[in-house]
């Protein structure tokens, strides 16, 4: 593990993957909550959520081939710029009160297209930046990190959406993506710092309801039931 983390290239790719995946699940929940608030329809929520995963199904194989033929760093950079612009657009529409579920669905489809290229490209780069015997460990660590982001992202999104609304949640996502685009190749500290901020938000999201729950008298709660 220490050998892997001592590699600046791997550390940067691993941290970028953690931040990007966190923002992905952050936006998934934010979009779902907004769609449910606007429509009250579970079907509409399912359609908006599916819009993000559909490109992976349709374009996953093609994205793998493209990552072999095109500069992989450029693919990652352009993808984050496109996804960031999509998030910023939703934030602006929401700030002016004109955002609709279909807007969020289109942004999700766009982000899903970026995801289909980012996943295969970054995994290939992870495998190339470490020695052969360390490749399985590197991919395993990346997979575990992706699973952790499925926890951190939604918890952070729930807090952001409740306090800042759709505009604030998507603005946060856009800002994080712009930070990742501007980070130099030898500065993983900024990326890890961004991941730490998201983890702190997730912890606060857990602490606040837990704190409120400790103040409730169990007997009173049972009587109300």
Backbone as JSON, one array per atom type, in Angstrom:
{
  "sequence": "XXXXXXXXXXXXXXXXXXXXXXXXXXXXXXXXXXXXXXXXXXXXXXXXXXXXXXXXXXXXXXXXXXXXXXXXXXXXXXXXXXXXXXXXXXXXXXXXXXXXXXXXXXXXXXXXXXXXXXXXXXXXXXXXXXXXXXXXXXXXXXXXXXXXXXXXXXXXXXXXXXXXXXXXXXXXXXXXXXXXXXXXXXXXXXXXXXXXXXXXXXXXXXXXXXXXXXXXXXXXXXXXX",
  "N": [[0.82, -1.21, 0.0], [1.87, 1.29, 0.88], [3.86, 1.53, -0.98], [2.41, 1.94, -3.32], [1.12, 4.42, -2.76], [3.3, 6.02, -2.63], [3.92, 6.7, -5.14], [3.66, 9.46, -7.12], [2.21, 9.84, -9.48], [0.32, 7.73, -9.49], [-0.95, 8.38, -7.08], [-2.15, 10.8, -7.68], [-3.93, 10.09, -9.8], [-5.52, 8.25, -8.44], [-6.63, 9.86, -6.39], [-7.99, 11.78, -7.94], [-9.85, 10.11, -9.16], [-11.33, 9.37, -6.88], [-12.47, 11.85, -6.1], [-13.91, 12.59, -8.42], [-15.73, 10.45, -8.67], [-17.09, 10.76, -6.27], [-18.37, 13.22, -6.73], [-19.97, 12.37, -8.78], [-21.89, 10.6, -7.59], [-22.86, 12.43, -5.82], [-24.19, 14.25, -7.49], [-26.07, 12.5, -8.55], [-27.87, 11.93, -6.42], [-28.71, 14.54, -5.79], [-29.99, 15.28, -8.17], [-32.04, 13.38, -8.19], [-33.5, 14.02, -5.87], [-34.38, 16.62, -6.5], [-35.94, 16.11, -8.78], [-37.93, 14.49, -7.68], [-39.09, 16.31, -5.88], [-40.14, 18.15, -7.69], [-41.86, 16.7, -9.38], [-43.01, 14.58, -7.98], [-43.01, 12.01, -8.79], [-42.04, 8.69, -8.92], [-41.29, 7.33, -11.2], [-40.31, 9.34, -12.87], [-38.03, 10.06, -11.44], [-36.58, 7.69, -11.71], [-36.13, 7.7, -14.49], [-34.51, 9.99, -14.85], [-32.3, 9.23, -13.34], [-31.51, 6.93, -14.71], [-30.66, 8.06, -17.06], [-28.09, 8.83, -16.59], [-26.65, 6.47, -16.43], [-27.08, 5.17, -18.81], [-25.33, 5.93, -21.05], [-22.96, 4.53, -20.36], [-23.66, 1.9, -20.79], [-24.16, 1.91, -23.54], [-21.92, 3.09, -24.73], [-19.64, 2.16, -23.53], [-17.85, 0.12, -24.49], [-16.9, 1.29, -26.86], [-15.66, 3.54, -25.78], [-13.51, 2.37, -24.48], [-11.95, 1.53, -26.64], [-11.41, 4.0, -27.78], [-9.81, 5.16, -25.84], [-7.43, 3.92, -26.29], [-6.53, 4.99, -28.62], [-6.45, 7.76, -28.49], [-4.99, 10.6, -26.84], [-4.8, 10.0, -23.5], [-4.74, 11.65, -21.22], [-5.78, 13.98, -22.24], [-8.38, 13.16, -22.79], [-9.41, 12.8, -20.19], [-9.17, 15.43, -19.2], [-10.78, 17.01, -20.97], [-13.2, 15.74, -20.54], [-13.79, 16.36, -17.82], [-14.02, 19.12, -18.02], [-16.26, 19.38, -19.68], [-18.24, 18.07, -18.12], [-18.18, 19.73, -15.88], [-19.09, 22.16, -16.97], [-21.69, 21.4, -17.62], [-22.76, 20.98, -15.05], [-22.5, 23.57, -14.03], [-24.27, 24.92, -15.68], [-26.76, 23.84, -14.89], [-26.77, 24.8, -12.28], [-26.95, 27.58, -12.69], [-29.43, 27.76, -14.04], [-31.11, 26.8, -12.02], [-30.67, 28.74, -10.06], [-31.95, 30.92, -11.16], [-34.48, 30.01, -11.05], [-35.64, 28.5, -13.1], [-35.04, 25.93, -13.69], [-35.77, 22.61, -14.73], [-36.92, 19.2, -14.44], [-36.25, 17.87, -16.87], [-34.08, 19.32, -17.75], [-32.17, 18.61, -15.86], [-32.05, 15.92, -16.46], [-30.92, 15.91, -19.05], [-28.41, 16.99, -18.44], [-27.51, 14.93, -16.82], [-27.33, 12.86, -18.68], [-25.28, 13.86, -20.27], [-23.19, 13.95, -18.36], [-23.05, 11.24, -17.84], [-22.08, 10.3, -20.27], [-19.51, 11.37, -20.21], [-18.6, 9.93, -18.01], [-18.51, 7.34, -19.07], [-16.28, 7.47, -20.7], [-14.3, 8.35, -18.97], [-13.98, 6.36, -17.0], [-12.88, 3.96, -18.21], [-10.58, 5.06, -19.34], [-9.12, 6.21, -17.19], [-8.71, 3.95, -15.57], [-7.05, 2.49, -17.25], [-4.82, 4.15, -17.27], [-4.09, 4.03, -14.59], [-3.23, 1.39, -14.44], [-0.95, 1.6, -15.97], [0.82, 3.24, -14.62], [2.05, 2.05, -12.49], [4.26, -0.55, -11.29], [4.25, -3.83, -12.82], [3.65, -6.08, -10.96], [2.21, -4.68, -9.06], [-0.12, -3.85, -10.13], [-2.66, -5.31, -9.77], [-3.18, -4.66, -7.04], [-3.33, -1.89, -7.18], [-5.6, -1.48, -8.83], [-7.49, -2.73, -7.22], [-7.5, -1.09, -4.94], [-8.45, 1.25, -6.11], [-11.01, 0.4, -6.83], [-12.17, -0.14, -4.33], [-12.12, 2.44, -3.27], [-13.93, 3.66, -4.98], [-16.27, 2.43, -4.13], [-16.49, 3.5, -1.58], [-17.0, 6.15, -2.19], [-19.6, 6.01, -2.97], [-20.93, 6.14, -0.64], [-20.06, 8.52, 0.62], [-20.66, 10.55, -1.29], [-23.63, 10.68, -1.69], [-24.41, 11.3, 0.98], [-23.16, 13.77, 1.41], [-24.45, 15.18, -0.6], [-27.12, 15.15, 0.26], [-27.02, 16.84, 2.5], [-26.09, 19.23, 1.28], [-28.12, 19.74, -0.61], [-30.36, 20.1, 1.0], [-29.7, 22.38, 2.45], [-28.72, 24.29, 0.61], [-30.09, 23.98, -1.73], [-30.91, 23.06, -5.17], [-29.39, 24.69, -6.88], [-27.16, 25.44, -5.29], [-26.06, 22.92, -4.73], [-25.32, 21.9, -7.29], [-23.61, 23.92, -8.04], [-21.52, 23.57, -6.23], [-20.56, 21.11, -7.16], [-19.68, 21.85, -9.72], [-17.63, 23.63, -9.05], [-15.8, 21.98, -7.7], [-15.06, 20.28, -9.79], [-13.83, 22.12, -11.51], [-11.66, 22.81, -9.96], [-10.23, 20.41, -9.98], [-9.51, 20.29, -12.67], [-7.71, 22.36, -12.84], [-5.53, 21.6, -11.3], [-2.08, 20.92, -10.87], [0.15, 18.47, -12.28], [1.87, 17.5, -10.38], [0.9, 17.96, -7.91], [-0.72, 16.54, -5.72], [-1.79, 17.2, -3.3], [-3.77, 19.18, -3.24], [-5.89, 17.83, -4.44], [-6.35, 15.72, -2.63], [-7.05, 17.3, -0.49], [-9.5, 18.34, -1.37], [-10.96, 15.98, -1.42], [-10.94, 15.47, 1.3], [-12.51, 17.57, 2.27], [-15.03, 16.88, 1.23], [-15.41, 14.47, 2.61], [-15.58, 15.48, 5.19], [-17.96, 16.94, 5.02], [-19.73, 14.84, 4.66], [-19.49, 13.53, 7.12], [-20.53, 15.48, 8.81], [-23.11, 15.46, 7.83], [-23.96, 13.03, 8.82], [-23.69, 13.45, 11.55], [-25.41, 15.55, 12.34], [-28.27, 14.68, 12.12], [-28.03, 12.51, 13.88], [-27.37, 13.76, 16.27], [-29.69, 15.24, 16.73], [-31.45, 13.15, 17.08], [-30.68, 12.11, 19.54], [-31.75, 13.89, 21.3], [-34.4, 13.41, 21.47], [-37.1, 12.27, 23.32], [-37.59, 8.94, 23.98], [-39.96, 7.78, 25.01], [-41.88, 9.74, 24.48], [-41.8, 9.78, 21.72], [-42.77, 7.21, 21.12], [-45.36, 7.42, 22.1], [-46.44, 9.26, 20.31], [-46.43, 7.75, 18.02]],
  "CA": [[0.0, 0.0, 0.0], [2.74, 2.45, 0.95], [4.56, 1.61, -2.26], [1.49, 2.55, -4.28], [0.88, 5.82, -2.43], [4.54, 6.79, -2.79], [3.97, 7.11, -6.54], [2.88, 10.68, -7.32], [1.28, 9.67, -10.6], [-0.79, 6.91, -9.02], [-1.67, 9.11, -6.04], [-2.99, 11.8, -8.35], [-5.02, 9.41, -10.49], [-6.4, 7.66, -7.42], [-7.37, 10.94, -5.73], [-8.92, 12.33, -8.92], [-10.96, 9.16, -9.27], [-12.18, 9.48, -5.69], [-13.23, 13.1, -6.14], [-14.86, 12.55, -9.54], [-16.8, 9.51, -8.34], [-17.9, 11.37, -5.21], [-19.24, 14.2, -7.38], [-20.97, 11.65, -9.58], [-22.98, 10.18, -6.71], [-23.39, 13.69, -5.27], [-25.16, 14.76, -8.46], [-27.16, 11.52, -8.72], [-28.87, 12.14, -5.38], [-29.27, 15.88, -5.94], [-30.94, 15.25, -9.29], [-33.19, 12.58, -7.8], [-34.3, 14.79, -4.9], [-35.03, 17.71, -7.21], [-36.98, 15.55, -9.65], [-39.03, 14.06, -6.82], [-39.75, 17.52, -5.38], [-40.85, 18.83, -8.77], [-42.86, 15.87, -10.04], [-43.64, 13.61, -7.09], [-43.12, 10.76, -9.54], [-40.92, 7.77, -8.83], [-40.88, 7.01, -12.56], [-39.47, 10.45, -13.35], [-36.74, 9.92, -10.75], [-35.89, 6.56, -12.34], [-35.69, 8.09, -15.83], [-33.38, 10.91, -14.71], [-31.16, 8.45, -12.86], [-31.08, 6.04, -15.79], [-30.0, 8.85, -18.09], [-26.66, 8.91, -16.27], [-26.0, 5.17, -16.62], [-27.31, 4.68, -20.17], [-24.15, 6.01, -21.92], [-22.0, 3.49, -20.04], [-24.13, 0.68, -21.46], [-24.1, 2.04, -25.0], [-20.64, 3.61, -25.23], [-18.52, 1.66, -22.74], [-16.87, -0.59, -25.33], [-16.3, 2.27, -27.76], [-14.78, 4.4, -24.98], [-12.28, 1.63, -24.25], [-11.16, 1.58, -27.88], [-10.96, 5.38, -27.97], [-8.73, 5.45, -24.9], [-6.2, 3.37, -26.85], [-6.12, 5.74, -29.81], [-6.39, 9.2, -28.22], [-4.24, 10.98, -25.64], [-5.68, 9.72, -22.36], [-4.81, 12.83, -20.36], [-6.7, 14.93, -22.88], [-9.73, 12.65, -22.6], [-9.81, 13.12, -18.81], [-9.3, 16.88, -19.05], [-11.96, 17.48, -21.7], [-14.38, 15.2, -19.87], [-14.11, 17.13, -16.62], [-14.48, 20.45, -18.44], [-17.64, 19.24, -20.18], [-19.11, 17.78, -16.98], [-18.25, 20.93, -15.06], [-19.96, 23.13, -17.64], [-23.06, 20.92, -17.45], [-23.16, 21.26, -13.67], [-22.64, 25.02, -13.89], [-25.5, 25.31, -16.37], [-27.88, 23.51, -14.01], [-26.72, 25.72, -11.13], [-27.46, 28.87, -13.13], [-30.87, 27.62, -14.28], [-31.78, 26.67, -10.71], [-30.57, 30.03, -9.36], [-32.97, 31.79, -11.74], [-35.78, 29.39, -10.85], [-36.21, 27.97, -14.34], [-34.58, 24.54, -13.88], [-36.81, 21.61, -14.8], [-36.34, 17.85, -14.42], [-35.64, 17.46, -18.13], [-32.75, 19.93, -17.8], [-31.3, 17.75, -15.05], [-31.88, 14.67, -17.2], [-29.95, 16.14, -20.13], [-27.1, 17.12, -17.8], [-27.13, 13.59, -16.37], [-26.92, 12.12, -19.88], [-23.97, 14.39, -20.63], [-22.23, 13.47, -17.35], [-22.9, 9.8, -18.04], [-21.2, 10.11, -21.42], [-18.16, 11.62, -19.7], [-18.26, 8.8, -17.14], [-18.19, 6.16, -19.88], [-14.92, 7.62, -21.2], [-13.37, 8.54, -17.85], [-13.75, 5.13, -16.26], [-11.92, 3.09, -18.9], [-9.33, 5.79, -19.55], [-8.37, 6.36, -15.93], [-8.28, 2.62, -15.15], [-5.89, 2.12, -18.07], [-3.7, 4.96, -16.81], [-3.68, 3.49, -13.29], [-2.46, 0.19, -14.7], [0.32, 1.93, -16.61], [1.7, 4.09, -13.81], [2.68, 1.26, -11.44], [4.94, -1.75, -11.78], [3.36, -4.94, -13.12], [3.14, -6.83, -9.8], [1.37, -3.83, -8.21], [-1.35, -3.48, -10.86], [-3.88, -5.79, -9.1], [-3.41, -3.89, -5.82], [-3.75, -0.55, -7.57], [-6.99, -1.54, -9.29], [-8.33, -3.08, -6.07], [-7.64, 0.12, -4.13], [-9.32, 2.15, -6.86], [-12.38, -0.13, -6.75], [-12.65, 0.1, -2.95], [-12.37, 3.87, -3.15], [-15.18, 3.93, -5.69], [-17.36, 1.99, -3.27], [-16.6, 4.47, -0.47], [-17.62, 7.38, -2.7], [-21.06, 5.79, -3.03], [-21.43, 6.52, 0.69], [-19.76, 9.92, 0.89], [-21.34, 11.43, -2.22], [-25.03, 10.93, -1.36], [-24.55, 11.97, 2.28], [-22.82, 15.17, 1.2], [-25.5, 15.77, -1.44], [-28.31, 15.38, 1.08], [-26.79, 18.05, 3.3], [-25.99, 20.39, 0.4], [-29.42, 20.02, -1.23], [-31.29, 20.59, 2.02], [-29.32, 23.72, 2.91], [-28.4, 25.2, -0.48], [-30.96, 23.75, -2.86], [-30.3, 22.49, -6.38], [-28.37, 25.61, -7.39], [-25.96, 25.33, -4.48], [-25.47, 21.58, -4.88], [-24.63, 21.78, -8.57], [-22.5, 24.88, -8.04], [-20.42, 22.89, -5.54], [-20.01, 20.11, -8.07], [-18.95, 22.54, -10.78], [-16.41, 24.2, -8.48], [-14.86, 20.88, -7.45], [-14.53, 19.82, -11.08], [-12.91, 23.14, -12.02], [-10.44, 22.69, -9.16], [-9.49, 19.25, -10.48], [-8.95, 20.61, -13.98], [-6.59, 23.3, -12.7], [-4.47, 21.09, -10.44], [-0.91, 20.5, -11.62], [0.39, 17.03, -12.26], [2.72, 17.11, -9.25], [0.32, 18.52, -6.69], [-1.86, 15.75, -5.27], [-2.28, 17.7, -2.01], [-5.04, 19.88, -3.48], [-6.93, 16.82, -4.72], [-6.65, 15.06, -1.37], [-7.76, 18.28, 0.32], [-10.89, 18.37, -1.84], [-11.59, 14.75, -0.93], [-11.13, 15.64, 2.75], [-13.67, 18.46, 2.47], [-16.23, 16.07, 0.98], [-15.56, 13.53, 3.72], [-16.04, 16.25, 6.35], [-19.39, 17.22, 4.81], [-20.45, 13.59, 4.89], [-19.51, 13.3, 8.57], [-21.5, 16.43, 9.37], [-24.44, 14.97, 7.44], [-24.32, 11.95, 9.75], [-23.7, 13.92, 12.93], [-26.56, 16.41, 12.65], [-29.47, 13.91, 12.49], [-27.77, 11.69, 15.07], [-27.45, 14.67, 17.41], [-31.11, 15.54, 16.96], [-32.12, 11.94, 17.58], [-30.36, 11.91, 20.96], [-32.53, 14.83, 22.09], [-35.8, 13.0, 21.46], [-37.49, 11.36, 24.4], [-38.16, 7.73, 23.37], [-41.34, 7.57, 25.45], [-42.74, 10.68, 23.74], [-41.86, 9.32, 20.32], [-43.65, 6.05, 21.06], [-46.75, 7.87, 22.29], [-46.87, 9.9, 19.07], [-46.72, 6.68, 17.06]],
  "C": [[0.86, 1.26, 0.0], [3.51, 2.65, -0.35], [3.68, 2.29, -3.31], [1.35, 4.06, -4.02], [2.14, 6.67, -2.54], [4.73, 7.25, -4.24], [3.07, 8.33, -6.75], [1.83, 10.52, -8.42], [0.07, 8.84, -10.18], [-1.62, 7.67, -8.0], [-2.61, 10.13, -6.65], [-4.18, 11.15, -9.04], [-6.03, 8.84, -9.51], [-7.26, 8.74, -6.75], [-8.38, 11.58, -6.67], [-10.13, 11.41, -9.08], [-11.89, 9.23, -8.08], [-13.05, 10.71, -5.71], [-14.3, 13.07, -7.24], [-16.02, 11.61, -9.23], [-17.69, 10.05, -7.23], [-18.87, 12.38, -5.81], [-20.32, 13.53, -8.22], [-22.16, 11.26, -8.71], [-23.63, 11.37, -6.01], [-24.48, 14.23, -6.2], [-26.33, 13.81, -8.65], [-28.26, 11.77, -7.68], [-29.51, 13.52, -5.5], [-30.32, 15.92, -7.05], [-32.2, 14.48, -8.92], [-34.1, 13.34, -6.84], [-35.05, 15.92, -5.59], [-36.18, 17.19, -8.07], [-38.18, 15.1, -8.83], [-39.79, 15.26, -6.27], [-40.62, 18.15, -6.45], [-42.02, 18.02, -9.3], [-43.63, 14.96, -9.09], [-43.76, 12.23, -7.72], [-41.86, 9.92, -9.38], [-40.39, 7.4, -10.21], [-39.97, 8.09, -13.12], [-38.08, 10.39, -12.72], [-35.92, 8.81, -11.4], [-35.35, 6.94, -13.71], [-34.47, 9.0, -15.77], [-32.13, 10.17, -14.26], [-30.61, 7.54, -13.95], [-30.34, 6.79, -16.88], [-28.5, 8.94, -17.84], [-25.94, 7.6, -16.55], [-26.14, 4.64, -18.04], [-26.07, 4.8, -21.07], [-23.1, 4.93, -21.63], [-22.37, 2.19, -20.74], [-23.9, 0.75, -22.96], [-22.71, 2.36, -25.52], [-19.42, 3.04, -24.53], [-17.45, 1.0, -23.59], [-16.16, 0.37, -26.27], [-15.31, 3.16, -27.02], [-13.46, 3.7, -24.71], [-11.36, 1.65, -25.46], [-10.6, 2.99, -28.08], [-9.79, 5.72, -27.06], [-7.4, 4.88, -25.37], [-5.65, 4.23, -27.98], [-5.89, 7.22, -29.57], [-5.59, 9.43, -26.94], [-5.14, 10.88, -24.42], [-5.8, 10.91, -21.41], [-5.79, 13.85, -20.93], [-8.15, 14.47, -22.71], [-10.24, 13.02, -21.2], [-10.06, 14.61, -18.66], [-10.56, 17.4, -19.72], [-13.24, 16.98, -21.02], [-14.77, 15.99, -18.65], [-14.57, 18.54, -16.95], [-15.94, 20.39, -18.88], [-18.61, 18.99, -19.03], [-19.26, 18.99, -16.08], [-19.15, 21.99, -15.65], [-21.43, 22.71, -17.53], [-23.58, 21.21, -16.06], [-23.38, 22.75, -13.46], [-23.92, 25.51, -14.54], [-26.73, 25.02, -15.51], [-27.93, 24.46, -12.82], [-27.29, 27.08, -11.5], [-28.97, 28.81, -13.37], [-31.64, 27.55, -12.97], [-31.76, 28.0, -9.96], [-31.62, 31.01, -9.87], [-34.37, 31.19, -11.65], [-36.42, 28.8, -12.08], [-35.77, 26.53, -14.6], [-35.77, 23.59, -13.84], [-36.16, 20.21, -14.79], [-35.69, 17.43, -15.73], [-34.27, 18.11, -18.32], [-31.75, 19.05, -17.04], [-31.04, 16.43, -15.77], [-30.87, 14.8, -18.33], [-28.54, 16.26, -19.56], [-26.6, 15.77, -17.32], [-26.65, 12.74, -17.55], [-25.52, 12.56, -20.33], [-22.89, 13.88, -19.67], [-22.0, 11.98, -17.48], [-22.0, 9.48, -19.22], [-19.74, 10.33, -21.02], [-17.7, 10.45, -18.84], [-17.82, 7.59, -17.96], [-16.78, 6.25, -20.45], [-13.9, 7.7, -20.06], [-13.01, 7.24, -17.16], [-12.68, 4.27, -16.93], [-10.58, 3.77, -19.07], [-8.49, 5.85, -18.28], [-7.89, 5.0, -15.43], [-7.06, 2.17, -15.96], [-4.65, 2.89, -17.6], [-3.18, 4.48, -15.46], [-2.82, 2.25, -13.5], [-1.1, 0.45, -15.3], [1.31, 2.64, -15.69], [2.36, 3.33, -12.66], [3.34, 0.03, -12.05], [3.95, -2.91, -11.92], [2.81, -5.68, -11.92], [2.17, -6.03, -8.92], [0.04, -3.48, -8.87], [-2.6, -4.02, -10.17], [-4.2, -5.01, -7.82], [-3.91, -2.49, -6.15], [-5.21, -0.52, -8.01], [-7.94, -1.89, -8.15], [-8.56, -1.86, -5.19], [-8.57, 1.12, -4.81], [-10.78, 1.71, -6.78], [-12.97, 0.1, -5.35], [-12.98, 1.57, -2.74], [-13.67, 4.26, -3.83], [-16.38, 3.53, -4.85], [-17.58, 2.97, -2.11], [-17.28, 5.75, -0.95], [-19.13, 7.24, -2.83], [-21.72, 6.12, -1.7], [-21.26, 8.01, 0.92], [-20.58, 10.86, 0.01], [-22.8, 11.7, -1.87], [-25.23, 11.64, -0.01], [-24.22, 13.46, 2.16], [-23.89, 15.87, 0.39], [-26.76, 16.07, -0.64], [-28.19, 16.64, 1.91], [-26.79, 19.3, 2.42], [-27.35, 20.76, -0.19], [-30.39, 20.62, -0.21], [-30.97, 22.03, 2.43], [-29.16, 24.73, 1.78], [-29.31, 25.06, -1.69], [-30.2, 23.21, -4.06], [-29.18, 23.38, -6.9], [-27.07, 25.47, -6.61], [-25.26, 23.99, -4.65], [-24.7, 21.46, -6.19], [-23.5, 22.79, -8.71], [-21.28, 24.27, -7.34], [-19.76, 21.87, -6.46], [-19.18, 20.75, -9.17], [-17.63, 23.09, -10.27], [-15.37, 23.11, -8.24], [-14.25, 20.38, -8.76], [-13.53, 20.83, -11.65], [-11.6, 23.11, -11.25], [-9.59, 21.54, -9.68], [-8.83, 19.55, -11.81], [-7.72, 21.48, -13.84], [-5.44, 22.8, -11.86], [-3.3, 20.6, -11.29], [-0.65, 19.02, -11.42], [1.22, 16.57, -11.08], [2.17, 17.65, -7.93], [-0.91, 17.74, -6.27], [-2.46, 16.27, -3.98], [-3.63, 18.38, -2.18], [-6.17, 18.89, -3.69], [-7.33, 16.11, -3.43], [-7.39, 16.0, -0.42], [-9.22, 18.36, -0.06], [-11.64, 17.13, -1.36], [-11.85, 14.85, 0.57], [-12.32, 16.53, 3.07], [-14.96, 17.69, 2.28], [-16.48, 15.08, 2.11], [-16.06, 14.25, 4.97], [-17.52, 16.58, 6.24], [-20.23, 15.99, 5.09], [-20.55, 13.29, 6.39], [-20.51, 14.23, 9.25], [-22.93, 15.98, 9.06], [-24.9, 13.83, 8.34], [-24.52, 12.47, 11.17], [-24.97, 14.69, 13.27], [-27.82, 15.62, 12.98], [-29.26, 13.03, 13.72], [-27.87, 12.53, 16.33], [-28.89, 15.0, 17.75], [-31.83, 14.34, 17.55], [-31.86, 11.72, 19.06], [-31.18, 12.83, 21.86], [-34.01, 14.46, 22.17], [-36.05, 12.02, 22.59], [-38.15, 10.12, 23.77], [-39.63, 7.51, 23.74], [-42.3, 8.49, 24.69], [-42.88, 10.26, 22.29], [-42.8, 8.13, 20.18], [-45.11, 6.45, 21.23], [-47.29, 8.53, 21.03], [-47.17, 8.88, 17.99], [-48.09, 6.08, 17.33]]
}
